[in-house]
């Protein structure tokens, strides 16, 4: 993809490109333009953010639909998913600082004497009318920011936990939360386990969890995102959450939390049992006891396909399978805090002109909102067979190849690029 500034095309390759971005970053009023959709003003405005010691071009908040679908900076309108109500409230982008502030509806510090309810994993949290992110909606947000909801046929078989972990880590790099602290201080993503390197992995884990050894009266918590291998009874009235890649680090859960998970996320457990190549993703808070044992406090679950695309029902999974068989390109929409009775687009096909939102509805849901342009709707209550999908448009270009050292961030609004030639 090409970019311009002051009528001049920018060369962003290598370290010279980093210097160009650094110069632009010193003056936030300067806005490079993405030439995927050229205009008299020089293209779709972008901005430069510094994350660590690197500089990245990122799209301006709300400008995703202004890019062309084959551009790495394109995103569907937020109204097609559950994201729209959160923008400007629970999620606040700041192009001047290159950061995104998140309002969380769950605790990362537990104060003595206060009750910590397990239902914040899935409710719409408010504080003085301010919507906040639940554990599940934060998981949705990081998944989307990581680019894990975007799919092209070239990605088949190329995703694994190591890549997923790297992308989520990078997506969290520019997010700030409590008292303007970085989300990464509270986030733990287990590295891929290797029995050969077990001692070194355990040592790095101990360093990553140092925050939990604070001896103050308040209990410090961390946020874990990982794949659930099992949730099984443990001794003395407890349950153990076994996270894949943490075989030597069980997380204890009391009966209340275990019951809540089995009740609230019974669909996710059932889908994981029925679809053998799926993954069950956990987002949960935990602390360390005085003996160094991990104890869970709150948790939420999400089911993803073998290619790590989230899905909610067997019909959802069937649509994704059909799209894969037909080698289609799409973006998966996520529900966030939107209740099940309100329809949101399941996917948006990016290989049609214009992109086509696809809806799965049943007789228990409200009507699909009317929007301009094409729609595809499958009423799973009345249509046993899936309706024919709109064909891909001829001449739709392949997405731009963006390499691991790219200086261009492609994800929603103020997110960072997350390392990896995934869109080849």
Beta strands, then each sheet from edge to edge (+ up, - down):
strand 1: 3-5
strand 2: 8-9
strand 3: 33-34
strand 4: 44-51
strand 5: 54-59
strand 6: 91-94
strand 7: 99-102
strand 8: 109-110
strand 9: 125-127
strand 10: 130-132
strand 11: 150-151
strand 12: 175-176
strand 13: 187-188
strand 14: 219-220
strand 15: 222-233
strand 16: 239-243
strand 17: 251-253
strand 18: 279-288
strand 19: 294-304
strand 20: 330-332
strand 21: 347-349
strand 22: 356-361
strand 23: 375-379
sheet 1: 2+ 1- 3+ 4- 5+
sheet 2: 6+ 7- 12-
sheet 3: 8+ 14-
sheet 4: 9+ 10-
sheet 5: 11+ 20- 21+ 22- 23-
sheet 6: 13+ 15+ 16- 17+ 19+ 18-
end
